[in-house]
Amino acid sequence: TADAARLLQVVAGQHESDPRQMGGAPTQEYVRLVDEAPDDLRGVRIGLVQEGFSAQVGMDERNADAVRGAVERLRALGADVREVSVPSHFLGGLCAFGSFFESMTTLTLAGGNGHFHKGDYWEELAIALNQGVKSFGDNFSRQMKLTLIFGTHLAQRYSGMYYAKAQNLRRVARADHDRALGEVDVLLMPTTPGQPHAHDPGLPISTHVQRGWATLTNTA
């Protein structure tokens, strides 16, 4: 924990070239906070997201049981553990895929820098990425190839309608999670819903792609 605090102390903070920090990046004295932290978790409120443990996200009970076991250890340290409901959690996948396909396609095929942000732009990246896509596109993963195909289709057929819808839904989902965080200090759920798959190169492409994306249901 102390080592992690020292690392965070070094890397945390505002960087003027990072467009993701438009709202600022407040920091704290992490090393001091760790040194002064009590040995228990009394006063810490942990919210178990009911939807994140549900069958609707494809939850394997072995994963859920492992997380619940860890939660009991936190409870034994004095944490206030309670269940919370975030109904729009199920929108996460829709928001992610609705925006991901078109935005990743645009980012990949248009130089990798994005548009309109106020951070630094990497001029050499645009040329290198363009040449790389043309020369080595066949080596992309199956997920990436499908992303570019589907993203191009969505942009050409629907002119960004589904991207816009996903962005609007994302605001709803974020507000719902923020509401839950008004009641607790942290939201907790399994990071991935399933167990690792055995390597099987003979599976159909569709199965490979679905398995890869199925792990994102709680993190999208």
PAZAMI-553241 format. One record per residue: residue number from 1; x, y, z of N, C-alpha, C, O in turn. Coordinates in Angstrom, 2 decimals, m for minus. Example, Ala and Ser with C-alpha at 12.3 -4.5 7.8 and 13.67 -1.06 7.14 Angstrom:
REC  pos       nu       nv       nw      cau      cav      caw       cu       cv       cw       ou       ov       ow
REC    1    13.19    m5.69     7.80    12.30    m4.50     7.80    13.20    m3.30     7.80    14.24    m3.32     8.46
REC    2    12.85    m2.25     7.08    13.67    m1.06     7.14    12.90     0.03     7.87    13.41     1.14     8.04
END
This chain:
REC  pos       nu       nv       nw      cau      cav      caw       cu       cv       cw       ou       ov       ow
REC    1     0.83    m1.20     0.00     0.00     0.00     0.00     0.86     1.26     0.00     0.56     2.22    m0.71
REC    2     1.92     1.26     0.78     2.81     2.41     0.85     3.48     2.66    m0.50     3.61     3.81    m0.93
REC    3     3.91     1.59    m1.16     4.55     1.74    m2.47     3.55     2.30    m3.49     3.90     3.15    m4.30
REC    4     2.32     1.81    m3.44     1.29     2.31    m4.36     1.02     3.79    m4.11     0.80     4.55    m5.06
REC    5     1.03     4.19    m2.84     0.80     5.60    m2.50     1.93     6.47    m3.04     1.68     7.57    m3.54
REC    6     3.17     5.99    m2.93     4.30     6.77    m3.45     4.21     6.91    m4.96     4.47     7.99    m5.50
REC    7     3.84     5.82    m5.65     3.70     5.88    m7.10     2.60     6.85    m7.50     2.77     7.65    m8.42
REC    8     1.47     6.78    m6.80     0.36     7.68    m7.10     0.75     9.13    m6.83     0.35    10.03    m7.57
REC    9     1.52     9.35    m5.78     1.96    10.71    m5.45     2.77    11.32    m6.61     2.70    12.52    m6.86
REC   10     3.53    10.47    m7.29     4.38    10.95    m8.38     3.57    11.20    m9.66     3.78    12.22   m10.32
REC   11     2.67    10.30   m10.00     2.02    10.38   m11.31     0.71    11.16   m11.29     0.25    11.58   m12.35
REC   12     0.11    11.36   m10.14    m1.20    12.02   m10.09    m1.07    13.51   m10.34    m0.03    14.12   m10.08
REC   13    m2.14    14.09   m10.86    m2.17    15.53   m11.04    m2.51    15.95   m12.45    m2.60    15.12   m13.35
REC   14    m2.69    17.22   m12.62    m3.09    17.80   m13.89    m1.93    17.78   m14.89    m0.79    18.10   m14.55
REC   15    m2.25    17.41   m16.13    m1.28    17.49   m17.22    m1.95    18.23   m18.35    m2.96    17.78   m18.88
REC   16    m1.40    19.36   m18.71    m2.06    20.26   m19.65    m2.29    19.64   m21.02    m3.15    20.10   m21.77
REC   17    m1.54    18.60   m21.38    m1.70    18.00   m22.70    m2.69    16.85   m22.72    m2.94    16.26   m23.78
REC   18    m3.27    16.51   m21.56    m4.18    15.37   m21.49    m5.62    15.86   m21.62    m6.13    16.50   m20.71
REC   19    m6.29    15.57   m22.75    m7.65    16.08   m22.96    m8.68    15.42   m22.06    m9.81    15.90   m21.98
REC   20    m8.32    14.33   m21.39    m9.27    13.65   m20.51    m9.42    14.36   m19.17   m10.28    13.99   m18.37
REC   21    m8.60    15.37   m18.92    m8.61    16.05   m17.63    m9.26    17.42   m17.72    m8.85    18.35   m17.03
REC   22   m10.25    17.55   m18.57   m10.88    18.85   m18.76   m11.50    19.39   m17.47   m11.59    20.60   m17.28
REC   23   m11.93    18.49   m16.59   m12.53    18.91   m15.34   m11.54    19.09   m14.22   m11.92    19.32   m13.07
REC   24   m10.24    18.99   m14.54    m9.22    19.09   m13.52    m8.89    17.73   m12.93    m9.63    16.76   m13.12
REC   25    m7.81    17.66   m12.22    m7.36    16.40   m11.61    m6.88    16.68   m10.19    m5.68    16.75    m9.95
REC   26    m7.81    16.83    m9.24    m7.42    17.12    m7.86    m6.61    15.98    m7.26    m6.87    14.81    m7.53
REC   27    m5.63    16.32    m6.46    m4.78    15.33    m5.82    m4.77    15.54    m4.31    m5.23    16.56    m3.80
REC   28    m4.24    14.55    m3.62    m4.08    14.64    m2.17    m2.68    14.16    m1.79    m1.92    13.67    m2.64
REC   29    m2.35    14.30    m0.52    m1.06    13.82    m0.02    m1.20    12.34     0.30    m1.42    11.95     1.45
REC   30    m1.06    11.51    m0.74    m1.40    10.09    m0.60    m0.45     9.36     0.37    m0.90     8.51     1.14
REC   31     0.81     9.67     0.33     1.75     9.01     1.24     1.39     9.32     2.69     1.37     8.42     3.53
REC   32     1.11    10.59     2.98     0.74    10.98     4.34    m0.57    10.31     4.76    m0.70     9.85     5.90
REC   33    m1.55    10.26     3.84    m2.83     9.65     4.17    m2.68     8.17     4.51    m3.35     7.66     5.41
REC   34    m1.80     7.47     3.78    m1.58     6.06     4.08    m0.88     5.90     5.43    m1.22     5.02     6.22
REC   35     0.08     6.76     5.68     0.79     6.69     6.98    m0.16     6.93     8.14    m0.01     6.32     9.20
REC   36    m1.14     7.81     7.95    m2.04     8.17     9.03    m3.31     7.33     9.06    m4.15     7.49     9.95
REC   37    m3.47     6.43     8.10    m4.70     5.64     8.01    m4.82     4.69     9.20    m3.82     4.12     9.64
REC   38    m6.02     4.51     9.73    m6.22     3.55    10.84    m6.07     2.12    10.35    m6.00     1.86     9.15
REC   39    m6.02     1.20    11.29    m5.86    m0.22    10.95    m7.18    m0.92    10.66    m7.21    m2.12    10.39
REC   40    m8.27    m0.17    10.72    m9.57    m0.78    10.43   m10.32     0.08     9.41    m9.81     1.10     8.96
REC   41   m11.53    m0.35     9.06   m12.33     0.34     8.03   m13.59     0.94     8.62   m14.56     1.15     7.90
REC   42   m13.59     1.23     9.90   m14.77     1.83    10.51   m15.07     3.17     9.85   m14.19     4.00     9.66
REC   43   m16.34     3.35     9.51   m16.77     4.58     8.86   m16.76     4.53     7.35   m17.30     5.42     6.70
REC   44   m16.15     3.50     6.76   m16.12     3.36     5.31   m17.40     2.66     4.85   m17.71     1.56     5.31
REC   45   m18.11     3.29     3.94   m19.37     2.73     3.44   m19.15     2.09     2.08   m18.72     2.76     1.14
REC   46   m19.44     0.80     1.98   m19.23     0.05     0.74   m20.59    m0.38     0.20   m21.37    m1.02     0.91
REC   47   m20.87    m0.05    m1.05   m22.12    m0.42    m1.67   m21.94    m1.56    m2.66   m21.22    m1.42    m3.65
REC   48   m22.61    m2.67    m2.40   m22.57    m3.80    m3.33   m23.63    m3.57    m4.40   m24.82    m3.52    m4.09
REC   49   m23.20    m3.42    m5.64   m24.13    m3.14    m6.73   m24.88    m4.42    m7.08   m24.29    m5.36    m7.63
REC   50   m26.15    m4.46    m6.77   m26.94    m5.68    m7.00   m26.88    m6.13    m8.45   m26.73    m7.31    m8.74
REC   51   m27.01    m5.17    m9.35   m27.03    m5.52   m10.77   m25.71    m6.14   m11.22   m25.69    m6.96   m12.15
REC   52   m24.61    m5.77   m10.58   m23.30    m6.29   m10.95   m23.07    m7.73   m10.55   m22.10    m8.35   m10.99
REC   53   m23.95    m8.27    m9.70   m23.86    m9.67    m9.28   m24.91   m10.54    m9.98   m25.00   m11.74    m9.69
REC   54   m25.68    m9.97   m10.88   m26.86   m10.66   m11.40   m26.56   m11.55   m12.62   m25.52   m11.42   m13.27
REC   55   m27.50   m12.44   m12.89   m27.37   m13.30   m14.06   m27.43   m12.50   m15.35   m26.93   m12.95   m16.39
REC   56   m28.02   m11.32   m15.31   m28.15   m10.51   m16.53   m26.80   m10.04   m17.07   m26.69    m9.74   m18.26
REC   57   m25.78    m9.98   m16.21   m24.44    m9.65   m16.69   m23.61   m10.91   m16.92   m22.41   m10.83   m17.17
REC   58   m24.26   m12.08   m16.84   m23.57   m13.33   m17.08   m22.72   m13.80   m15.92   m21.70   m14.47   m16.12
REC   59   m23.12   m13.45   m14.70   m22.28   m13.72   m13.54   m22.15   m15.21   m13.24   m23.15   m15.92   m13.14
REC   60   m20.93   m15.67   m13.11   m20.61   m17.01   m12.66   m20.61   m16.97   m11.13   m19.93   m16.13   m10.54
REC   61   m21.35   m17.87   m10.50   m21.48   m17.83    m9.05   m20.14   m18.01    m8.34   m19.98   m17.57    m7.20
REC   62   m19.19   m18.65    m8.99   m17.87   m18.80    m8.37   m17.20   m17.43    m8.23   m16.56   m17.15    m7.22
REC   63   m17.36   m16.59    m9.24   m16.81   m15.24    m9.15   m17.53   m14.45    m8.07   m16.91   m13.77    m7.25
REC   64   m18.87   m14.54    m8.08   m19.65   m13.80    m7.09   m19.31   m14.23    m5.67   m19.19   m13.39    m4.78
REC   65   m19.14   m15.54    m5.45   m18.82   m16.04    m4.11   m17.43   m15.56    m3.67   m17.23   m15.25    m2.50
REC   66   m16.48   m15.51    m4.60   m15.14   m15.04    m4.26   m15.18   m13.58    m3.81   m14.51   m13.20    m2.85
REC   67   m15.96   m12.76    m4.52   m16.07   m11.36    m4.14   m16.79   m11.21    m2.81   m16.39   m10.41    m1.97
REC   68   m17.85   m11.99    m2.61   m18.56   m11.91    m1.34   m17.66   m12.32    m0.17   m17.77   m11.78     0.93
REC   69   m16.78   m13.28    m0.42   m15.84   m13.67     0.62   m14.91   m12.53     0.99   m14.61   m12.31     2.17
REC   70   m14.44   m11.80    m0.03   m13.59   m10.63     0.24   m14.37    m9.55     0.98   m13.83    m8.86     1.85
REC   71   m15.64    m9.41     0.62   m16.49    m8.41     1.28   m16.63    m8.72     2.76   m16.62    m7.81     3.59
REC   72   m16.75    m9.98     3.10   m16.88   m10.35     4.52   m15.62    m9.99     5.29   m15.70    m9.63     6.47
REC   73   m14.47   m10.09     4.66   m13.23    m9.68     5.33   m13.22    m8.17     5.57   m12.75    m7.70     6.60
REC   74   m13.75    m7.42     4.59   m13.85    m5.97     4.77   m14.84    m5.63     5.88   m14.62    m4.71     6.67
REC   75   m15.93    m6.40     5.93   m16.92    m6.18     6.99   m16.31    m6.46     8.36   m16.58    m5.76     9.34
REC   76   m15.46    m7.50     8.43   m14.83    m7.84     9.70   m13.88    m6.75    10.17   m13.59    m6.64    11.36
REC   77   m13.39    m5.94     9.22   m12.51    m4.82     9.58   m13.29    m3.57     9.95   m12.71    m2.52    10.21
REC   78   m14.62    m3.68     9.98   m15.45    m2.57    10.43   m16.17    m1.80     9.35   m16.87    m0.84     9.66
REC   79   m16.02    m2.20     8.08   m16.69    m1.47     7.00   m18.20    m1.63     7.09   m18.71    m2.68     7.49
REC   80   m18.91    m0.58     6.73   m20.37    m0.60     6.65   m20.74    m1.06     5.25   m20.67    m0.27     4.30
REC   81   m21.13    m2.32     5.11   m21.42    m2.92     3.81   m22.92    m3.00     3.61   m23.63    m3.53     4.47
REC   82   m23.40    m2.49     2.51   m24.83    m2.52     2.22   m25.03    m2.74     0.72   m24.15    m2.45    m0.08
REC   83   m26.20    m3.26     0.36   m26.53    m3.43    m1.05   m27.16    m2.15    m1.59   m27.95    m1.49    m0.91
REC   84   m26.80    m1.81    m2.82   m27.39    m0.66    m3.49   m27.83    m1.11    m4.88   m27.26    m2.04    m5.46
REC   85   m28.84    m0.45    m5.40   m29.34    m0.76    m6.74   m29.01     0.39    m7.67   m29.25     1.56    m7.36
REC   86   m28.45     0.04    m8.82   m28.14     1.01    m9.88   m28.76     0.46   m11.16   m28.07    m0.16   m11.96
REC   87   m30.06     0.69   m11.37   m30.75     0.07   m12.50   m30.09     0.32   m13.86   m30.10    m0.56   m14.72
REC   88   m29.53     1.51   m14.04   m28.94     1.82   m15.34   m27.58     1.17   m15.54   m26.95     1.36   m16.57
REC   89   m27.12     0.39   m14.55   m25.86    m0.34   m14.74   m25.94    m1.23   m15.97   m24.94    m1.45   m16.66
REC   90   m27.13    m1.74   m16.25   m27.30    m2.60   m17.42   m27.16    m1.84   m18.74   m27.01    m2.46   m19.79
REC   91   m27.19    m0.52   m18.68   m27.00     0.28   m19.89   m25.53     0.40   m20.27   m25.20     0.85   m21.37
REC   92   m24.65    m0.01   m19.37   m23.22     0.18   m19.62   m22.74    m0.44   m20.91   m22.02     0.19   m21.68
REC   93   m23.15    m1.67   m21.15   m22.72    m2.34   m22.38   m23.25    m1.65   m23.62   m22.53    m1.48   m24.61
REC   94   m24.53    m1.25   m23.57   m25.11    m0.55   m24.71   m24.40     0.77   m24.98   m24.10     1.10   m26.13
REC   95   m24.13     1.51   m23.92   m23.43     2.78   m24.08   m22.03     2.57   m24.65   m21.59     3.30   m25.54
REC   96   m21.36     1.57   m24.12   m19.98     1.33   m24.55   m19.92     0.93   m26.01   m19.15     1.50   m26.79
REC   97   m20.72    m0.05   m26.39   m20.65    m0.53   m27.77   m21.23     0.48   m28.74   m20.74     0.61   m29.86
REC   98   m22.27     1.20   m28.32   m22.87     2.19   m29.20   m21.91     3.30   m29.55   m21.97     3.87   m30.64
REC   99   m21.01     3.63   m28.62   m20.04     4.69   m28.88   m18.70     4.13   m29.35   m17.99     4.76   m30.13
REC  100   m18.36     2.93   m28.85   m17.03     2.38   m29.12   m16.81     2.09   m30.60   m15.76     2.43   m31.14
REC  101   m17.78     1.46   m31.26   m17.56     1.04   m32.64   m17.21     2.24   m33.53   m16.23     2.20   m34.27
REC  102   m18.02     3.29   m33.46   m17.79     4.43   m34.34   m16.58     5.25   m33.91   m15.79     5.69   m34.75
REC  103   m16.42     5.44   m32.60   m15.31     6.28   m32.15   m13.96     5.59   m32.39   m13.00     6.25   m32.79
REC  104   m13.88     4.28   m32.16   m12.63     3.58   m32.40   m12.30     3.51   m33.89   m11.14     3.60   m34.29
REC  105   m13.34     3.35   m34.71   m13.13     3.35   m36.16   m12.58     4.70   m36.62   m11.63     4.76   m37.39
REC  106   m13.20     5.77   m36.14   m12.74     7.10   m36.50   m11.33     7.36   m36.00   m10.50     7.90   m36.73
REC  107   m11.05     6.98   m34.77    m9.74     7.20   m34.18    m8.66     6.45   m34.96    m7.58     6.99   m35.22
REC  108    m8.95     5.20   m35.34    m7.96     4.37   m36.02    m7.72     4.83   m37.45    m6.57     4.89   m37.90
REC  109    m8.79     5.15   m38.15    m8.66     5.48   m39.57    m8.36     6.96   m39.82    m8.11     7.35   m40.95
REC  110    m8.39     7.78   m38.77    m8.15     9.21   m38.95    m6.93     9.70   m38.18    m6.87    10.85   m37.76
REC  111    m5.96     8.81   m38.01    m4.67     9.26   m37.49    m4.41     9.05   m36.02    m3.29     9.30   m35.56
REC  112    m5.40     8.60   m35.25    m5.16     8.25   m33.86    m5.13     9.39   m32.87    m4.97     9.15   m31.67
REC  113    m5.27    10.62   m33.32    m5.19    11.76   m32.41    m6.55    12.24   m31.91    m6.63    12.96   m30.91
REC  114    m7.62    11.85   m32.60    m8.92    12.40   m32.26    m9.06    13.81   m32.79    m8.20    14.31   m33.52
REC  115   m10.16    14.45   m32.43   m10.45    15.79   m32.93   m10.96    16.71   m31.81   m11.57    16.25   m30.84
REC  116   m10.71    17.98   m31.96   m11.34    19.06   m31.18   m10.86    19.18   m29.74   m11.25    20.14   m29.07
REC  117   m10.03    18.27   m29.24    m9.57    18.45   m27.87    m8.42    19.46   m27.84    m7.84    19.78   m28.88
REC  118    m8.09    19.97   m26.65    m7.11    21.04   m26.51    m5.75    20.54   m26.05    m4.87    21.34   m25.71
REC  119    m5.57    19.22   m26.04    m4.27    18.68   m25.65    m3.30    18.64   m26.81    m3.58    19.18   m27.89
REC  120    m2.16    17.99   m26.59    m1.17    17.86   m27.65    m1.62    16.86   m28.71    m2.32    15.89   m28.41
REC  121    m1.23    17.12   m29.94    m1.49    16.21   m31.05    m0.14    15.65   m31.54     0.82    16.40   m31.70
REC  122    m0.11    14.35   m31.76     1.13    13.69   m32.18     1.11    13.57   m33.70     0.44    12.70   m34.27
REC  123     1.85    14.46   m34.36     1.81    14.54   m35.81     2.34    13.27   m36.48     1.77    12.80   m37.46
REC  124     3.43    12.73   m35.94     4.03    11.54   m36.55     3.12    10.33   m36.44     3.15     9.44   m37.29
REC  125     2.32    10.30   m35.38     1.42     9.15   m35.19     0.45     9.01   m36.34     0.16     7.89   m36.78
REC  126    m0.07    10.13   m36.82    m1.07    10.07   m37.89    m0.53     9.35   m39.11    m1.20     8.48   m39.67
REC  127     0.68     9.70   m39.53     1.28     9.07   m40.71     1.60     7.60   m40.44     1.32     6.73   m41.26
REC  128     2.20     7.34   m39.27     2.59     5.97   m38.94     1.38     5.04   m38.84     1.42     3.91   m39.32
REC  129     0.32     5.53   m38.21    m0.87     4.69   m38.06    m1.53     4.44   m39.40    m1.99     3.33   m39.67
REC  130    m1.59     5.45   m40.24    m2.16     5.28   m41.56    m1.39     4.24   m42.36    m2.00     3.37   m43.00
REC  131    m0.09     4.31   m42.33     0.73     3.34   m43.06     0.60     1.94   m42.45     0.57     0.94   m43.16
REC  132     0.51     1.90   m41.12     0.39     0.60   m40.47    m0.91    m0.10   m40.77    m0.94    m1.31   m41.00
REC  133    m2.01     0.67   m40.78    m3.32     0.08   m41.10    m3.31    m0.48   m42.51    m3.82    m1.57   m42.75
REC  134    m2.73     0.26   m43.45    m2.72    m0.19   m44.85    m1.80    m1.39   m45.04    m2.11    m2.28   m45.84
REC  135    m0.69    m1.43   m44.33     0.29    m2.49   m44.54     0.04    m3.75   m43.71     0.34    m4.86   m44.14
REC  136    m0.52    m3.55   m42.51    m0.62    m4.69   m41.60    m2.04    m4.89   m41.05    m2.22    m5.54   m40.02
REC  137    m3.03    m4.33   m41.74    m4.41    m4.48   m41.27    m4.86    m5.91   m41.14    m5.71    m6.23   m40.31
REC  138    m4.30    m6.81   m41.97    m4.68    m8.22   m41.89    m4.28    m8.85   m40.56    m4.81    m9.89   m40.17
REC  139    m3.33    m8.22   m39.87    m2.86    m8.77   m38.60    m3.67    m8.30   m37.40    m3.40    m8.71   m36.28
REC  140    m4.66    m7.43   m37.63    m5.51    m7.00   m36.53    m6.23    m8.19   m35.91    m6.46    m9.20   m36.58
REC  141    m6.57    m8.07   m34.64    m7.35    m9.11   m33.98    m8.74    m9.19   m34.60    m9.18    m8.27   m35.30
REC  142    m9.42   m10.28   m34.35   m10.77   m10.44   m34.89   m11.70    m9.38   m34.34   m12.56    m8.85   m35.06
REC  143   m11.53    m9.06   m33.05   m12.37    m8.02   m32.46   m12.15    m6.67   m33.14   m13.10    m5.93   m33.39
REC  144   m10.89    m6.36   m33.45   m10.59    m5.07   m34.07   m11.11    m5.02   m35.50   m11.63    m3.99   m35.93
REC  145   m10.99    m6.10   m36.22   m11.52    m6.13   m37.59   m13.03    m5.93   m37.58   m13.57    m5.17   m38.38
REC  146   m13.71    m6.62   m36.67   m15.16    m6.47   m36.58   m15.53    m5.05   m36.19   m16.50    m4.49   m36.69
REC  147   m14.75    m4.46   m35.28   m15.01    m3.08   m34.87   m14.95    m2.14   m36.06   m15.83    m1.29   m36.22
REC  148   m13.93    m2.26   m36.88   m13.77    m1.37   m38.03   m14.87    m1.60   m39.07   m15.36    m0.64   m39.67
REC  149   m15.25    m2.85   m39.27   m16.32    m3.14   m40.24   m17.65    m2.57   m39.76   m18.35    m1.87   m40.49
REC  150   m17.98    m2.87   m38.51   m19.27    m2.45   m37.98   m19.31    m0.94   m37.76   m20.33    m0.29   m37.99
REC  151   m18.18    m0.37   m37.30   m18.13     1.07   m37.10   m18.30     1.83   m38.40   m18.98     2.86   m38.43
REC  152   m17.69     1.34   m39.47   m17.86     1.97   m40.78   m19.31     1.86   m41.25   m19.86     2.82   m41.81
REC  153   m19.91     0.71   m41.03   m21.31     0.51   m41.42   m22.23     1.47   m40.67   m23.09     2.11   m41.28
REC  154   m22.05     1.58   m39.36   m22.90     2.46   m38.57   m22.76     3.92   m39.02   m23.75     4.64   m39.13
REC  155   m21.53     4.34   m39.26   m21.30     5.74   m39.65   m21.91     6.04   m41.01   m22.52     7.09   m41.22
REC  156   m21.76     5.11   m41.94   m22.26     5.35   m43.30   m23.76     5.19   m43.39   m24.42     5.91   m44.15
REC  157   m24.32     4.25   m42.64   m25.76     3.97   m42.75   m26.58     4.90   m41.87   m27.66     5.33   m42.27
REC  158   m26.09     5.21   m40.68   m26.90     5.94   m39.70   m26.32     7.30   m39.32   m26.92     8.02   m38.51
REC  159   m25.19     7.67   m39.89   m24.62     9.02   m39.73   m24.44     9.44   m38.27   m24.67    10.60   m37.92
REC  160   m24.04     8.50   m37.42   m23.77     8.85   m36.04   m24.96     8.82   m35.10   m24.84     9.21   m33.94
REC  161   m26.13     8.35   m35.57   m27.32     8.35   m34.72   m27.13     7.47   m33.49   m27.48     7.87   m32.38
REC  162   m26.57     6.27   m33.68   m26.41     5.37   m32.54   m25.30     5.85   m31.60   m25.37     5.63   m30.39
REC  163   m24.30     6.50   m32.15   m23.27     7.10   m31.30   m23.90     8.18   m30.42   m23.62     8.24   m29.22
REC  164   m24.73     9.01   m31.01   m25.39    10.07   m30.24   m26.30     9.49   m29.17   m26.33     9.99   m28.04
REC  165   m27.03     8.45   m29.51   m27.93     7.81   m28.54   m27.13     7.23   m27.37   m27.53     7.35   m26.21
REC  166   m26.00     6.60   m27.69   m25.16     6.02   m26.63   m24.61     7.10   m25.70   m24.57     6.90   m24.49
REC  167   m24.20     8.22   m26.26   m23.68     9.31   m25.43   m24.77     9.87   m24.52   m24.50    10.20   m23.36
REC  168   m25.98     9.98   m25.02   m27.09    10.46   m24.18   m27.41     9.48   m23.06   m27.67     9.89   m21.93
REC  169   m27.39     8.18   m23.38   m27.64     7.17   m22.35   m26.52     7.14   m21.32   m26.76     6.83   m20.15
REC  170   m25.32     7.44   m21.75   m24.19     7.44   m20.82   m24.40     8.46   m19.71   m24.03     8.21   m18.56
REC  171   m24.98     9.61   m20.04   m25.25    10.61   m19.02   m26.24    10.08   m17.99   m26.12    10.36   m16.80
REC  172   m27.24     9.32   m18.46   m28.22     8.73   m17.55   m27.54     7.73   m16.61   m27.76     7.75   m15.40
REC  173   m26.70     6.87   m17.19   m26.02     5.86   m16.38   m25.06     6.50   m15.38   m24.97     6.06   m14.23
REC  174   m24.36     7.53   m15.81   m23.42     8.20   m14.90   m24.17     8.85   m13.75   m23.73     8.77   m12.60
REC  175   m25.29     9.51   m14.05   m26.06    10.15   m12.98   m26.57     9.13   m11.98   m26.61     9.40   m10.78
REC  176   m26.96     7.95   m12.47   m27.46     6.90   m11.59   m26.35     6.38   m10.67   m26.58     6.15    m9.49
REC  177   m25.16     6.21   m11.23   m24.02     5.77   m10.40   m23.62     6.86    m9.42   m23.27     6.56    m8.27
REC  178   m23.66     8.12    m9.85   m23.33     9.23    m8.95   m24.33     9.29    m7.79   m23.96     9.59    m6.65
REC  179   m25.60     9.01    m8.09   m26.62     9.00    m7.03   m26.26     7.94    m5.98   m26.33     8.19    m4.77
REC  180   m25.89     6.76    m6.45   m25.51     5.69    m5.52   m24.28     6.09    m4.71   m24.18     5.76    m3.52
REC  181   m23.34     6.79    m5.34   m22.14     7.21    m4.62   m22.41     8.34    m3.65   m21.55     8.69    m2.84
REC  182   m23.61     8.91    m3.72   m24.01     9.86    m2.70   m24.39     9.18    m1.39   m24.48     9.83    m0.35
REC  183   m24.63     7.87    m1.46   m25.04     7.11    m0.28   m23.89     6.30     0.32   m23.91     5.98     1.51
REC  184   m22.89     5.98    m0.49   m21.76     5.17    m0.03   m20.46     5.81    m0.53   m20.48     6.74    m1.33
REC  185   m19.35     5.29    m0.03   m18.04     5.83    m0.43   m17.48     5.13    m1.66   m16.71     5.73    m2.41
REC  186   m17.85     3.90    m1.86   m17.31     3.14    m2.99   m18.34     2.11    m3.42   m19.08     1.56    m2.60
REC  187   m18.39     1.84    m4.73   m19.25     0.79    m5.27   m18.40    m0.44    m5.56   m17.30    m0.33    m6.08
REC  188   m18.93    m1.60    m5.22   m18.16    m2.82    m5.35   m18.98    m3.88    m6.08   m20.17    m4.06    m5.82
REC  189   m18.31    m4.57    m6.99   m18.91    m5.69    m7.74   m17.77    m6.49    m8.36   m16.64    m5.99    m8.40
REC  190   m18.02    m7.68    m8.85   m16.95    m8.43    m9.53   m16.50    m7.68   m10.78   m17.31    m7.12   m11.51
REC  191   m15.20    m7.67   m11.01   m14.67    m6.99   m12.19   m15.08    m7.73   m13.47   m15.50    m7.10   m14.44
REC  192   m14.95    m9.04   m13.46   m15.31    m9.83   m14.63   m16.30   m10.90   m14.21   m16.17   m11.46   m13.12
REC  193   m17.28   m11.20   m15.04   m18.35   m12.10   m14.61   m18.04   m13.58   m14.71   m18.71   m14.39   m14.08
REC  194   m17.03   m13.96   m15.49   m16.82   m15.38   m15.74   m15.41   m15.85   m15.45   m14.52   m15.06   m15.15
REC  195   m15.23   m17.15   m15.55   m13.93   m17.78   m15.36   m13.14   m17.77   m16.68   m13.74   m17.63   m17.75
REC  196   m11.82   m17.90   m16.62   m11.03   m17.96   m17.85   m11.44   m19.15   m18.71   m11.77   m20.22   m18.20
REC  197   m11.43   m18.95   m20.02   m11.76   m20.03   m20.95   m10.51   m20.80   m21.32    m9.41   m20.26   m21.37
REC  198   m10.70   m22.08   m21.58    m9.60   m22.88   m22.11    m9.30   m22.44   m23.54   m10.21   m22.16   m24.32
REC  199    m8.03   m22.39   m23.88    m7.65   m21.98   m25.23    m8.09   m23.03   m26.24    m7.76   m24.21   m26.11
REC  200    m8.84   m22.60   m27.22    m9.34   m23.51   m28.25    m9.35   m22.78   m29.59   m10.34   m22.14   m29.94
REC  201    m8.25   m22.88   m30.35    m8.17   m22.16   m31.63    m9.18   m22.63   m32.66    m9.37   m21.98   m33.69
REC  202    m9.83   m23.76   m32.41   m10.79   m24.28   m33.37   m12.19   m23.70   m33.25   m13.06   m24.03   m34.05
REC  203   m12.41   m22.85   m32.27   m13.74   m22.26   m32.08   m14.06   m21.30   m33.23   m13.15   m20.73   m33.83
REC  204   m15.35   m21.12   m33.53   m15.74   m20.14   m34.56   m15.32   m18.73   m34.18   m15.19   m18.42   m32.99
REC  205   m15.13   m17.89   m35.16   m14.73   m16.50   m34.92   m15.74   m15.81   m34.01   m15.36   m15.06   m33.11
REC  206   m17.04   m16.07   m34.24   m18.07   m15.40   m33.45   m17.93   m15.72   m31.96   m18.15   m14.86   m31.12
REC  207   m17.57   m16.96   m31.64   m17.41   m17.35   m30.24   m16.21   m16.66   m29.61   m16.27   m16.20   m28.47
REC  208   m15.11   m16.58   m30.36   m13.93   m15.87   m29.86   m14.27   m14.42   m29.53   m13.91   m13.91   m28.47
REC  209   m14.97   m13.77   m30.44   m15.31   m12.37   m30.25   m16.25   m12.19   m29.07   m16.06   m11.30   m28.24
REC  210   m17.26   m13.05   m28.99   m18.23   m12.94   m27.89   m17.55   m13.17   m26.55   m17.85   m12.48   m25.57
REC  211   m16.65   m14.13   m26.49   m15.96   m14.40   m25.22   m15.10   m13.20   m24.82   m15.01   m12.86   m23.64
REC  212   m14.47   m12.58   m25.79   m13.64   m11.43   m25.47   m14.43   m10.27   m24.92   m14.01    m9.62   m23.97
REC  213   m15.58   m10.02   m25.50   m16.38    m8.87   m25.07   m17.26    m9.17   m23.86   m17.69    m8.25   m23.17
REC  214   m17.52   m10.45   m23.60   m18.40   m10.80   m22.47   m17.78   m10.43   m21.13   m18.49   m10.31   m20.13
REC  215   m16.47   m10.25   m21.09   m15.81    m9.91   m19.83   m16.04    m8.45   m19.44   m15.67    m8.06   m18.33
REC  216   m16.64    m7.65   m20.31   m16.73    m6.21   m20.09   m18.04    m5.78   m19.43   m18.25    m4.58   m19.22
REC  217   m18.92    m6.71   m19.10   m20.27    m6.32   m18.68   m20.29    m5.44   m17.43   m21.20    m4.63   m17.26
REC  218   m19.31    m5.60   m16.55   m19.28    m4.79   m15.33   m18.28    m3.64   m15.40   m18.19    m2.84   m14.46
REC  219   m17.54    m3.55   m16.49   m16.52    m2.50   m16.58   m16.73    m1.57   m17.76   m15.99    m0.59   m17.90
REC  220   m17.71    m1.85   m18.62   m17.92    m0.99   m19.78   m18.36     0.39   m19.37   m18.58     1.25   m20.23
END
